[in-house]
C-alpha cells in the first residue's frame, strides 16, 4: 500500500495517524516504544523518525511505502 506525501518527510508518529494505524499520538508512542513498528526492515523506536519517499513501514502485517505526491 502506498502513502503519498507532499513535503520532504513525515514523522513516524504522524504517519501512523495518517494511515489510521493508530487513533492518537499517545497510541502511536506506545506501539513504537513496544517495538511493533519496522522501518525498512528494522525495528524503529523513535517516534520522531523522519520518513522520506522510498521508506517502507511495517506494522501488524501491513506494509506501507512512502512516496512523493506527483
N, CA, C and O atoms as a DFTB+ gen file, in Angstrom:
280 C
 N C O
     1  1       0.840      -1.153       0.000
     2  2       0.000       0.000       0.000
     3  2       0.903       1.240       0.000
     4  3       1.878       1.302       0.749
     5  1       0.579       2.209      -0.830
     6  2       1.371       3.426      -0.904
     7  2       0.720       4.545      -0.110
     8  3      -0.504       4.631      -0.015
     9  1       1.565       5.405       0.462
    10  2       1.100       6.603       1.143
    11  2       1.891       7.763       0.565
    12  3       3.122       7.760       0.592
    13  1       1.176       8.760       0.039
    14  2       1.819       9.870      -0.642
    15  2       1.985      11.067       0.280
    16  3       1.068      11.429       1.017
    17  1       3.169      11.679       0.230
    18  2       3.425      12.899       0.995
    19  2       3.749      14.024       0.021
    20  3       4.256      13.786      -1.074
    21  1       3.449      15.254       0.434
    22  2       3.739      16.407      -0.405
    23  2       4.961      17.168       0.102
    24  3       5.508      18.019      -0.599
    25  1       5.382      16.853       1.328
    26  2       6.542      17.516       1.915
    27  2       7.781      16.633       1.764
    28  3       7.719      15.547       1.187
    29  1       8.889      17.110       2.284
    30  2      10.149      16.370       2.193
    31  2      10.104      15.088       3.014
    32  3      10.687      14.075       2.626
    33  1       9.404      15.134       4.160
    34  2       9.321      13.969       5.042
    35  2       8.067      14.059       5.893
    36  3       7.387      15.085       5.921
    37  1       7.769      12.946       6.598
    38  2       6.707      12.908       7.591
    39  2       7.256      12.134       8.781
    40  3       7.964      11.142       8.605
    41  1       6.936      12.576       9.982
    42  2       7.423      11.877      11.173
    43  2       6.616      10.593      11.372
    44  3       5.437      10.522      11.024
    45  1       7.271       9.590      11.934
    46  2       6.673       8.270      12.083
    47  2       5.355       8.310      12.839
    48  3       4.387       7.692      12.398
    49  1       5.282       9.017      13.965
    50  2       4.025       9.040      14.718
    51  2       2.903       9.690      13.914
    52  3       1.761       9.234      13.969
    53  1       3.213      10.742      13.173
    54  2       2.216      11.398      12.320
    55  2       1.791      10.481      11.181
    56  3       0.624      10.453      10.790
    57  1       2.748       9.737      10.658
    58  2       2.448       8.787       9.588
    59  2       1.460       7.727      10.059
    60  3       0.495       7.418       9.359
    61  1       1.701       7.170      11.247
    62  2       0.810       6.127      11.764
    63  2      -0.610       6.645      11.960
    64  3      -1.577       5.915      11.741
    65  1      -0.734       7.892      12.369
    66  2      -2.067       8.504      12.495
    67  2      -2.682       8.712      11.116
    68  3      -3.873       8.469      10.924
    69  1      -1.879       9.157      10.160
    70  2      -2.380       9.454       8.812
    71  2      -2.915       8.222       8.091
    72  3      -3.870       8.319       7.320
    73  1      -2.306       7.064       8.339
    74  2      -2.765       5.830       7.678
    75  2      -3.788       5.087       8.541
    76  3      -4.168       3.956       8.236
    77  1      -4.225       5.734       9.617
    78  2      -5.228       5.166      10.535
    79  2      -4.782       3.862      11.187
    80  3      -5.611       3.011      11.508
    81  1      -3.472       3.707      11.382
    82  2      -2.949       2.532      12.083
    83  2      -3.131       2.694      13.583
    84  3      -3.170       1.709      14.320
    85  1      -3.243       3.948      14.037
    86  2      -3.481       4.270      15.447
    87  2      -4.526       5.372      15.522
    88  3      -4.769       6.083      14.547
    89  1      -5.139       5.504      16.689
    90  2      -6.168       6.515      16.855
    91  2      -5.663       7.816      17.437
    92  3      -6.349       8.836      17.367
    93  1      -4.457       7.793      18.019
    94  2      -3.945       9.004      18.657
    95  2      -2.420       8.975      18.698
    96  3      -1.790       7.946      18.453
    97  1      -1.851      10.126      19.012
    98  2      -0.402      10.208      19.161
    99  2       0.092       9.383      20.326
   100  3       1.184       8.817      20.275
   101  1      -0.718       9.311      21.391
   102  2      -0.355       8.500      22.553
   103  2      -0.293       7.028      22.209
   104  3       0.598       6.311      22.663
   105  1      -1.247       6.579      21.403
   106  2      -1.247       5.180      20.977
   107  2      -0.038       4.896      20.083
   108  3       0.574       3.832      20.176
   109  1       0.300       5.853      19.218
   110  2       1.477       5.697      18.357
   111  2       2.731       5.564      19.205
   112  3       3.585       4.722      18.929
   113  1       2.844       6.391      20.231
   114  2       4.007       6.370      21.119
   115  2       4.186       4.993      21.751
   116  3       5.301       4.476      21.811
   117  1       3.093       4.400      22.222
   118  2       3.142       3.087      22.869
   119  2       3.548       2.001      21.872
   120  3       4.427       1.189      22.158
   121  1       2.916       1.990      20.721
   122  2       3.196       0.953      19.717
   123  2       4.650       1.022      19.257
   124  3       5.304      -0.005      19.077
   125  1       5.147       2.244      19.070
   126  2       6.543       2.413      18.651
   127  2       7.488       1.962      19.765
   128  3       8.455       1.246      19.508
   129  1       7.209       2.381      21.001
   130  2       8.071       2.033      22.144
   131  2       8.112       0.528      22.392
   132  3       9.116       0.008      22.879
   133  1       7.033      -0.173      22.064
   134  2       6.979      -1.624      22.261
   135  2       7.708      -2.386      21.155
   136  3       7.817      -3.611      21.217
   137  1       8.206      -1.675      20.151
   138  2       8.971      -2.315      19.085
   139  2       8.122      -2.993      18.032
   140  3       8.586      -3.907      17.350
   141  1       6.874      -2.549      17.892
   142  2       5.948      -3.174      16.943
   143  2       6.044      -2.604      15.535
   144  3       5.404      -3.120      14.619
   145  1       6.830      -1.554      15.347
   146  2       6.915      -0.888      14.044
   147  2       8.303      -1.106      13.443
   148  3       9.323      -0.959      14.117
   149  1       8.313      -1.456      12.169
   150  2       9.575      -1.619      11.438
   151  2       9.632      -0.582      10.323
   152  3       8.635      -0.317       9.651
   153  1      10.813      -0.003      10.137
   154  2      11.057       0.912       9.020
   155  2      12.217       0.329       8.223
   156  3      13.313       0.123       8.744
   157  1      11.951       0.074       6.969
   158  2      12.951      -0.526       6.071
   159  2      13.529      -1.818       6.650
   160  3      14.719      -2.100       6.515
   161  1      12.653      -2.598       7.301
   162  2      13.042      -3.910       7.804
   163  2      13.620      -3.940       9.201
   164  3      13.845      -5.023       9.743
   165  1      13.871      -2.780       9.809
   166  2      14.459      -2.725      11.148
   167  2      13.464      -2.129      12.142
   168  3      12.710      -1.215      11.807
   169  1      13.469      -2.654      13.362
   170  2      12.610      -2.116      14.410
   171  2      12.984      -0.661      14.648
   172  3      14.159      -0.320      14.783
   173  1      11.966       0.191      14.698
   174  2      12.194       1.625      14.919
   175  2      11.544       2.042      16.228
   176  3      10.344       1.842      16.420
   177  1      12.329       2.619      17.126
   178  2      11.838       3.012      18.443
   179  2      11.697       4.527      18.595
   180  3      11.289       5.006      19.653
   181  1      12.026       5.274      17.558
   182  2      11.949       6.745      17.629
   183  2      10.669       7.220      16.958
   184  3      10.500       7.059      15.749
   185  1       9.771       7.801      17.737
   186  2       8.506       8.246      17.149
   187  2       8.700       9.453      16.237
   188  3       7.861       9.710      15.373
   189  1       9.780      10.187      16.411
   190  2      10.063      11.340      15.567
   191  2      10.880      11.002      14.334
   192  3      11.314      11.902      13.614
   193  1      11.096       9.718      14.080
   194  2      11.876       9.265      12.914
   195  2      11.288       9.866      11.653
   196  3      10.091       9.730      11.398
   197  1      12.119      10.530      10.861
   198  2      11.658      11.152       9.626
   199  2      11.583      10.101       8.527
   200  3      12.562       9.414       8.236
   201  1      10.416       9.991       7.929
   202  2      10.216       9.075       6.814
   203  2      10.272       9.869       5.519
   204  3       9.633      10.912       5.383
   205  1      11.042       9.361       4.577
   206  2      11.221      10.015       3.275
   207  2      10.671       9.100       2.188
   208  3      10.497       7.903       2.416
   209  1      10.395       9.654       1.004
   210  2       9.949       8.795      -0.101
   211  2      10.915       7.628      -0.293
   212  3      12.133       7.808      -0.305
   213  1      10.357       6.445      -0.441
   214  2      11.153       5.231      -0.598
   215  2      11.216       4.401       0.670
   216  3      11.560       3.220       0.618
   217  1      10.887       5.001       1.816
   218  2      10.883       4.248       3.071
   219  2       9.660       3.337       3.132
   220  3       8.585       3.680       2.641
   221  1       9.849       2.170       3.746
   222  2       8.757       1.210       3.917
   223  2       8.505       1.015       5.409
   224  3       9.428       0.761       6.183
   225  1       7.240       1.138       5.795
   226  2       6.828       0.988       7.192
   227  2       5.968      -0.264       7.314
   228  3       5.047      -0.472       6.523
   229  1       6.273      -1.104       8.314
   230  2       5.514      -2.333       8.540
   231  2       4.958      -2.337       9.953
   232  3       5.654      -2.013      10.915
   233  1       3.677      -2.714      10.058
   234  2       3.003      -2.775      11.346
   235  2       1.825      -3.725      11.240
   236  3       0.993      -3.595      10.342
   237  1       1.755      -4.671      12.150
   238  2       0.611      -5.589      12.258
   239  2       0.244      -6.250      10.933
   240  3      -0.931      -6.368      10.585
   241  1       1.264      -6.677      10.205
   242  2       1.003      -7.388       8.958
   243  2       0.754      -6.494       7.755
   244  3       0.590      -6.991       6.640
   245  1       0.723      -5.193       7.961
   246  2       0.539      -4.247       6.862
   247  2       1.879      -3.634       6.493
   248  3       2.755      -3.461       7.341
   249  1       2.024      -3.309       5.215
   250  2       3.242      -2.696       4.726
   251  2       2.865      -1.458       3.920
   252  3       2.011      -1.520       3.035
   253  1       3.501      -0.348       4.230
   254  2       3.226       0.929       3.565
   255  2       4.497       1.463       2.938
   256  3       5.556       1.443       3.564
   257  1       4.402       1.937       1.717
   258  2       5.525       2.561       1.042
   259  2       5.274       4.060       1.008
   260  3       4.234       4.508       0.527
   261  1       6.221       4.832       1.515
   262  2       6.110       6.287       1.482
   263  2       6.557       6.759       0.099
   264  3       7.649       6.426      -0.360
   265  1       5.696       7.539      -0.556
   266  2       6.015       8.044      -1.892
   267  2       5.752       9.536      -1.960
   268  3       4.936      10.072      -1.210
   269  1       6.446      10.194      -2.862
   270  2       6.249      11.626      -3.096
   271  2       4.999      11.803      -3.953
   272  3       4.823      11.110      -4.956
   273  1       4.135      12.734      -3.553
   274  2       2.945      13.022      -4.348
   275  2       3.377      13.671      -5.655
   276  3       4.182      14.603      -5.660
   277  1       2.844      13.179      -6.748
   278  2       3.265      13.721      -8.065
   279  2       2.944      15.197      -8.249
   280  3       3.242      15.767      -9.299
